[in-house]
Amino acid sequence: MSERILRALMQMFAIIAKVDGITNTGRSIVESFLKQQLNKEQVEKYLIIFDEFIEAQQAGSKKKDGTAKRTSLNSVKVLKICTQINQELEQPQKIIVLIRLLEFIYSSDEISEQENEFVITVADTFNISTDEFNQLRAFVEDTAEKIPNTPHILVINNKENGYENACKHIYCDALTSDVRVLQIDSVGMYVLRIYGNIELQLNGQGISKDRIHILTPGSSLRNSKVKPIYYSDIIGRFLADSSKARISFEAKNIEYKFKGGKLGLRNINIREESGKLIGIMGGSGAGKSTLLNVLNGVEIPSGGQVLINGKNIHVERINGLSKLIL
């Protein structure tokens, strides 16, 4: 993000902050947002800018102008800032800004009508749909006692059948409290929140139950008692449950010999279903490219089979195979 956009965002956070003083929790949300964008030195720089905007905002609130007039002026400022930065932020960045603003206003016990109007203005200006805004707000606002019931949320806990409702579920024996993941369809983003006193790490870093965390490709959740839960496990559950038709891919006893008779592959067995992300690792010359060429049908194996939904892709020429794969 450019310096101009960051300054504008600091000003917007300051406007939305309560005029009687920002809480430590609210300030930590701003700091968390900045840490995702900047290095340590720049984080300190923009926190100072935020504090300056807070002081200016509080000073302005003490003037004799009426409350209604101040609210109107602040609404205009928020709308102006959103309009200025709207074209320069990518949609995923806009979603993150909205999440941090929602965390910001919910960091206090009481949500004012003014704060609510401001955040609705931000969502509207950022072209975030009403449904998605309501999903994000509920995700930030809900407590552990509020059981979600939507296919956009995945719950990870030690309940064998989850909540037996519309939510997706991953069973994990060691998690006595919920970990919940929200799918944000419009940008293909996944955000995570934990409940209870769970010592859990995201990509090796401890995570707080008071924050919404962004899941990035390659992420993993773990601790000393929890078997790693990977990003692919999470998105796979959403993708797998989004369609009744499951696609299976199987490589059975694959063997491949080069023209000179040298053995390139032997005894390769793979079986997975749609929605899984698999990596193939190996040193130079280990046979990664050869394996992929066999798996995608470019090369014919010397032995074994590659099956999609039980159909051998090297033997049976299926009409509409490309549609099947999609």
Phi, psi and omega in degrees: 000144179285164179299322181297318180293318180297319177297319180296319179293321177298321178294319181294318175302318182294321180296319183284338178299150178297139184288347180267011175123135180279141179280160176298324178296316179299318180293324179293331176293317176298316180297318179299318178298315182294323181296335178284343185250332196226168173278174187302316182297318180289326177301313179298320179300313185280338171293323176296318178297319178299314179300322179294319178294322177300313180299316180295321180293318179292323178296320179293328181289342181273354178289171188278357178302147181293159180299318181299320180293317179297319179298317180297315180296318179294323178297319178296318179298313180299314180297319180296316180297314180299317180296321181296318186264353186302318184282345185259348178262138171288156184302320176300324178294323179296320178299316180296317177301314180297318179300315181293325177294319178296316176302320182300310184286332180273003177286346176255163184288334186236128179260120181279158178299324179296315179298318180298316179296320180298313185289329174294320177299317179298311181299319181294315181293327179278005179060039175265124186298157180299318180298314182291323176299316180294324177296316180295316181296317179296323181295322179285322188277324190297145175265174179298331182286339180276109183277120179288156179214069183211143179290354179274357180240136173249134180248132176246118179198187183262018174275121189303322182248018182063217179262005178053045176224207186286346181292147168287165183209141169235128180276133175216111187302327186278349184264100180278343175242162185288143157246126182240139180238130178256130175269125178254097191302316190299332182238005180061037183252151177232132179237152190232147175216141179248154179235152180077181182270072180260124174271100186228146180244138173249113183056039176084357180250135177299142181241150185257144177287349181269000185237152169267131183247140181272127176271124179250156178308133182093356181295156174214145176250135180194164163206187185296338183252350185253125173298136184308135174248118188263158176309318181294328176297320183289306182291331178298323179294321176294313183293319182294324183275353184278350181220142178285331182276117179260140178253127178253143178232127184220132171247122185244117173049047184290132174227142180218129177244136176287170184302326180283358179096354180291135181281122180259325180221146174207144174051049178266124179228123179223139171214123177211164176246169183303147179098354180264145176249122185238138176251144176245120183241149177171159180289173178299129179084005182286340178113017182297311181294320178299315179299313180298322179294326176289317183293328181266003174094357181292317179250144179266127182291151176287335178204157180090184184220149169245119188241135169244117186050040176083357181263129180284114186288343180268345183248309185267117176271107188262129174296131180076025180300323180299324178293322179298316181295319178294000000 
